[in-house]
Amino acid sequence: MVFLSRPNLLQPKRPLFVGILANTMLSTVPGLSGAGPNPMGSLLVPVLDAELIWQGVITSSDATPNTPTGCPTPASITRAVLNLAGLSPLFINAGLVHRPTVPVLDLQGKAGEDPRYRPAVPDAVRLYEEGIRVGKLLSAYDLLVIGECVPGGTTTALCVLRMLGYDARVSSASVKNPESMKEEVYNEVVNRIGKRISHPLEIIKETGDPMIAVCVGLSKGFPGKVFLAGGTQMLAVAAVIQALGNPMPEVVTTTYVRDDPHASCDKTAQEIDVPITYVDPGFGDLGHSGLVRYCIGEVKEGMGCGGAMMLGNLLGYNPEEITKSIVSFVTGYSP
């Protein structure tokens, strides 16, 4: 097993893991998002994920960090690795329906609207500019690993990528990707807009979500090394960055996204010309019945878990130490 597809000699001295939290109302469309216990429950997922990563336990709800099939959520993985490395994350509220229960940097954004009916992120330009300011504020760090939690975000990513001219297909947290539903959403968005949009920030405004706007700005404002930690959602961020002519970061995700037959992760990364690193944690060999479900296409990635595992490795922890920490946490968790 090769843990990192692109061996990286980077040895950060002052890294920071950033989790950008946001909602899009697309996650409330039945069957479109695999996050949460039900469509409306998907809106609470970013808050609960942040809570789990920050304090190691969910206390504001009786929810458990497992899918109904017993598959540990990506936030569990991120928590385990950050805890192993002794790192505290920074969470950014880009636009949530529910108030966060842990400390966050609040950009006073609103949850993303349904782009089929109205502009998705009316204040996209402001959020982009706020992201730039935050990036500059974090200049004391030498590396940012930026993760995200946006249920329904693969569909907004599809819209953004397509509007930028990429014939992309996006992944899903579900084993059965609701591809036809996502295509229907995109077609309805195009019908609403009725014209070709060329400016990248206007594309976010009409079709994206708050995370994309903030993340693009954050990457521009930060003077050090940036890894966008996530699958096809972060490819949408990279595509916007490329279209704006801003300095290109790198992307890091799991092999489970790369190997998703319903997505075009590697192809799209090559078309954008963004360097991408794949993390293979070998969840099929750890003897955990929940983690092995990643290998059959459940969840795959989220909350920056691929980036967290890469960061742990860059800080000197070997793959065995990283996976041992993950198994220990997901096995010992109790609500």
N, C-alpha and C positions, 0 to 999 in steps of 0.2 A: 504494500500500500504506500503510495506517495501522498504524504499529508498535504503538501502545497504543490500545485501544478507548476508554479513559477517560483523557484527558490529565491528568496529575497534576503539580501545581505543587510537590509536596513536594521539598525539596532536603536530603536527610539529610547531617548532618555526621559522625555517628558510627554508621554502619550495621553490622549484623552479620548474616551469613548462617549459619543454623543448620540442620544436617541431622540429623533424628531417624531412627535406625536401629532396625529391629525385624524379627522374623520372626513369621509365623503358620503353623502346621502345615498350614493349608489349601493353601499353595503346593506341598505335596508330593503333592497329589491330581492324578494324571495328567490333563493337558488343561485344568486350571483356571487356571494362571498362565502368562503368556507370558514370564516372566523366567527367565533361566538356561538352560543347555544341556539340562537335564532336570529332572524334578520335585525330586529331592534336591539337585541343583545350585543350585536356586533359593534355598536357604538360605544360600548363600555370597555371593549378589549384593550385599547391603548392605555387606559387608566390602570387596569388590572395588571397588564404587562409591566408597566413602570413600577407599580407597587411591589411586584414580585422581585424584580431586579434590584430595586433599592433596598428592600428590607428582608428579602429571602422568604417571604410568606405573604399570602393574600389575606388581609384582615378586614377589608371593607365589604366583602361579599363572601358567600359560601361557595364560590366557584373554586374549582381546582385547576391547576395548570396542565391539564390533560385534555385531549379531544375526547369525544364520546367513546372512541375505540381504545383509549388508554395511551395514545401517543403524546409524549411530553411536548409542550409548546416550545417554540424557539426561545421565548423569554427565559425558560428554565435553563437552557443551554448557556445563554448569555450571562445569566446570574452566576452559574457555576464557574465559568471561566473568569469573569471579572473578580469574583471572590477569591479564586485561586491566585490571581495575580495581584491582589490587594488594591484593585482600582475602584474608584467611585465614579459613576457615570454622571453626565450632565444631560438632563432632559429638557427639551424645548417644546413648549406648547405652541404649535403652529396654527391650531384651530380645532378645538374639541367641543363636542356637545356637552359632555360631563366634566365637571371640575376635577382636576387631578388631586390625588390624595397624598402625593409626595412632592418635595420641592422641585419646582420647574422654573425655567426662564420663560416667562409668558410674553409672547409677542402680540397679544391682544387680537389675534386672528379669529375668524369665524369658521365653523365647519364648512367643508366644501359642499356646494349645492349639486343637485342632479343636473349634469350638463345636457341632458336631453331636452330640458325645459327652460333653462336660463343659464347665464354665465356661471361657471363653477366656482371661480375665485375672483370676485370683483376687485379685491385689493391685492392682486398678484404682484403688481409693481412695488407697492409698499412693503409687502412681505419679503420680496427679493432684496430690497434696499436694507431692510432690517437684518436680513441674513448676512449681508456684507458687513454691517456694523458689528454683528456678533462675531463674525470671523476675525475681524481686526481685534476685537476685545480678547480673543483667545490666543493672541500671538505669542504668549509666553510658552505655549506648548510647541513641540516640534512635529507632532503627528496627530491628526484627527482621523478616527475611524467613525464614520457616520452611519448609524442604522436608522431604521424607521419602523413605525407601526401605523399602518393605514389600512384597515379592513376595506376591501373593495378597490384598493389602490392599483391592482393589476389592470383593472378595466380603464381607469383614468390614464394609466401608463400606455395602454394600447392606443387610446385616443390621441395622446400627445405624440407618440412615435409615428402613428399613421399621418397625422397632420404635418409632421416634419418631413414626410416623404419616405419613411421606412416601411417596407412590406414585412412588418414584424408580427410575431405571434407571442403571446405572453403566457406566463405560467399561472398556477393556481394552487391554493392551499389544499384543495380537494384532490383525491385520486382521480376522479372524473371531472376534468376541466370543462366548465360550462361555456365552451367556445362559441357555440351558436348564440347564446345570450349576449356575450360580449360583442360579437359582431353586430348584433341587432342594435345594441346601445350605440356603438360607433356610427352605424348608418343613420340612426335617429339624430345623433349629434350633428352630423354633417348636414342633414336635412334642415335642422333648425338654423344652423349658421348661414347656410345658403350661399356662401362665398368662400374663396380660398383665403386663409389667413397666413401671412408670411412672417410676422414678427414673433419670435419665440415666446416672449412674455405675454403677448396677446393670445397665443395658443394655450398657455397655462390658464389665463383668465377665463377663456371660453370652455376648455375641455379638461383641465387638470385637477389638482387638489392642492391644498395649502402646503403640504410637505415638499412638493416639487419646487415651488417658488422659494421657500426658505432654504432648501438644500442647495439650490443653484447659487443663491447669494452667499451662503456660508462658505461654499467652496471657493468662490471668487475672493472673498475678503480675507481668508486665512492665508498667511504667507508661507506656511510650511507644507509638509506632505499631507495629502488627503486621500483616503480610501473611502469610496462609497460602498457600504456594506449592505448588499441586498441583491436580489435577482433582477428580473425584468423591470421592476419599478425603478431601480437605480440606473438601468440603461436609459430609461426615459429622462432621468436627470442628466446623465452624461450627454444625451443627444441635444438637450437644450443648451448645455454648456458649450458644446461644439458649435451649435448654430449661432450662439452669441459671440463666438471667437474668444471665449475666456480660457485661461489655462486649464488643460485637461487633467483631472484627477485619475486615479485608478479605480477599478471596481473589484470587489471580492465577494464571492458567493460560494455556495456549496455545489458539489458535483451532482446533487440531486436536482438542482435547477438545470444544470448543463445537460443532464441526461433525460430531461423531460421531453418526450416525443411531441408534446402538444405546443412546445415553446421553441423559439428560435434564438436562444440566449447567445450561443457562440457566434452564430451567423450575424446577428444584429450587432454584437460587440465589434466584430471585424468591420462591419459597414460604418459604424460610428468612428472606428479607429481609436477605441479606448482599450488600454491594457486591462486584462481581466485575469484574476487569480481564482482558482477553484480549490476549495478545501474538501478533502475526503477524510472524514472522521472514522470511517469504517464501522458505522453503527450496526451493520449486519453481523459483525463478529464479536459483539460485546455481551451477548447473552441476555439482552433486555428486550422483552417482547414488545414494549412500546416504541423504543428507539428504532427497532428494526423496521418499523412501518415507514420511516423516512425512505428506506430503500425501495419500497413499492410505490412511492410517489405521494405519500401523505405529508402535508405541511411543506417539506423541502427546505424552507428558509423563512426567515422573518426576524424582526427585532435585532437585526445585525448579528445574528448568531454565527454566520460564517466569518464575518470580520472579527468577532470576539475570539473565535478559535485561532484565527491567524495571528491576532495581536498577542495572545498567550504564547504562541510559538516564537514570535519575534522577540518576546521578552525572556526567552530561554527555557520555557517549559516544553518538554518533549510530548509527542502525541499521546503516549501512554499516560502521562500525568494529566493531560487535558481530558482525555476520555474517562479516566478514573474519577476525576472530579465531577464530571457530568453524570456518570452512572450513580455515584454516591448521592448527589443532590436529588436526582429524579426518583431514586429508590427510597430515600429517607424523607421525602416531603410528606407532610401531614397538615391538613387544613386546620 
